């Protein structure tokens, strides 16, 4: 087992249970705009578990949420988003969907 893989597994204990090949491809990109314009960066990480490639991508869609990740494996895509309130006035046990 390589030193990099040992460090990765010690930093991320959930990955220790996965038997996989270590193939990571990470890209971060942002648009070049005017100096006063702030663009959100996109983050894309690709790794292999067994013989399947999994892609995690954030920063492209659902930008108005507090966080959004798209997980892709073969023809399947899953969008996971998180939205929260800045103040504590909303009830924690109720989320209206309208």
FENQUI-V174368 format. One record per residue. N is the residue number from 0. RES is the residue in one small letter. SS is DSSP state (hx for helix, st for strand, lp for the rest). PSI is psi in radians with two decimals (999 if undefined). OMEGA is omega in radians with two decimals (999 if undefined). Layout:
# FENQUI-V174368
n & res & ss & psi & omega
N & RES & SS & PSI & OMEGA
N & RES & SS & PSI & OMEGA
This chain:
# FENQUI-V174368
n & res & ss & psi & omega
0 & x & lp & 2.32 & -3.08
1 & x & lp & 2.81 & 3.14
2 & x & hx & -0.69 & 3.14
3 & x & hx & -0.68 & 3.13
4 & x & hx & -0.67 & 3.10
5 & x & hx & -0.74 & 3.11
6 & x & hx & -0.72 & 3.14
7 & x & hx & -0.78 & -3.12
8 & x & hx & -0.59 & 3.10
9 & x & hx & -0.53 & 3.11
10 & x & hx & -0.51 & -3.12
11 & x & lp & 1.54 & -3.04
12 & x & hx & -0.37 & 3.12
13 & x & hx & -0.40 & -3.13
14 & x & hx & -0.19 & -3.11
15 & x & hx & -0.47 & -3.12
16 & x & hx & -0.21 & -3.09
17 & x & lp & 2.21 & 3.03
18 & x & lp & 1.95 & -3.05
19 & x & lp & 2.88 & 3.00
20 & x & lp & 2.54 & -3.11
21 & x & lp & 1.71 & 3.08
22 & x & lp & 1.78 & 3.14
23 & x & lp & 2.38 & 3.00
24 & x & st & 2.03 & -3.07
25 & x & st & 2.27 & 3.09
26 & x & st & 2.42 & 3.04
27 & x & st & 2.26 & -3.13
28 & x & st & 2.72 & 3.06
29 & x & lp & 2.76 & -3.14
30 & x & lp & 2.65 & 3.09
31 & x & lp & 1.93 & -3.11
32 & x & lp & -2.89 & 3.09
33 & x & lp & 2.74 & -3.09
34 & x & lp & -0.55 & -3.11
35 & x & lp & -0.05 & -3.11
36 & x & lp & 2.27 & 3.13
37 & x & lp & 2.16 & 3.10
38 & x & lp & 2.52 & 3.06
39 & x & lp & 2.43 & 3.12
40 & x & lp & 2.61 & 3.02
41 & x & st & 2.53 & -3.12
42 & x & st & 2.29 & -3.09
43 & x & st & 2.16 & 3.09
44 & x & st & 2.31 & -3.10
45 & x & st & 2.30 & 3.07
46 & x & st & 2.90 & -3.04
47 & x & st & 2.28 & 3.02
48 & x & st & 2.01 & -3.04
49 & x & lp & -2.11 & 3.10
50 & x & lp & 0.29 & -3.13
51 & x & st & 2.41 & 3.13
52 & x & st & 2.25 & 3.14
53 & x & st & 2.37 & -3.09
54 & x & st & 2.20 & 3.05
55 & x & st & 2.25 & -3.06
56 & x & st & 2.37 & 3.11
57 & x & st & 2.67 & 3.07
58 & x & lp & -0.14 & -3.12
59 & x & lp & -0.81 & -3.09
60 & x & lp & 2.82 & -3.12
61 & x & lp & 0.87 & -3.11
62 & x & lp & -0.30 & 3.13
63 & x & lp & -0.12 & 3.07
64 & x & lp & 2.93 & 3.09
65 & x & lp & -0.37 & 3.08
66 & x & st & 2.48 & 3.13
67 & x & st & 2.37 & 3.13
68 & x & st & 2.39 & 3.03
69 & x & st & 2.12 & 3.09
70 & x & st & 2.22 & -3.11
71 & x & st & 2.29 & 3.01
72 & x & st & 1.98 & -3.07
73 & x & lp & -2.05 & -3.11
74 & x & lp & 0.09 & -3.07
75 & x & st & 2.31 & 3.07
76 & x & st & 2.38 & 3.11
77 & x & st & 2.22 & 3.07
78 & x & st & 2.17 & 3.09
79 & x & st & 2.17 & -3.11
80 & x & st & 2.73 & 3.09
81 & x & st & 2.27 & 3.05
82 & x & lp & 2.45 & 3.13
83 & x & lp & 2.87 & 3.14
84 & x & lp & 2.62 & 3.11
85 & x & lp & -0.48 & 3.12
86 & x & lp & 2.99 & -3.04
87 & x & lp & 0.42 & -3.07
88 & x & lp & -0.42 & -3.12
89 & x & lp & 2.56 & 3.08
90 & x & lp & 2.36 & -3.07
91 & x & lp & -0.33 & -3.06
92 & x & lp & 0.14 & -3.12
93 & x & lp & 2.29 & 3.11
94 & x & lp & 1.87 & 3.11
95 & x & lp & 2.41 & -3.12
96 & x & lp & 0.17 & 3.13
97 & x & lp & 999 & 999
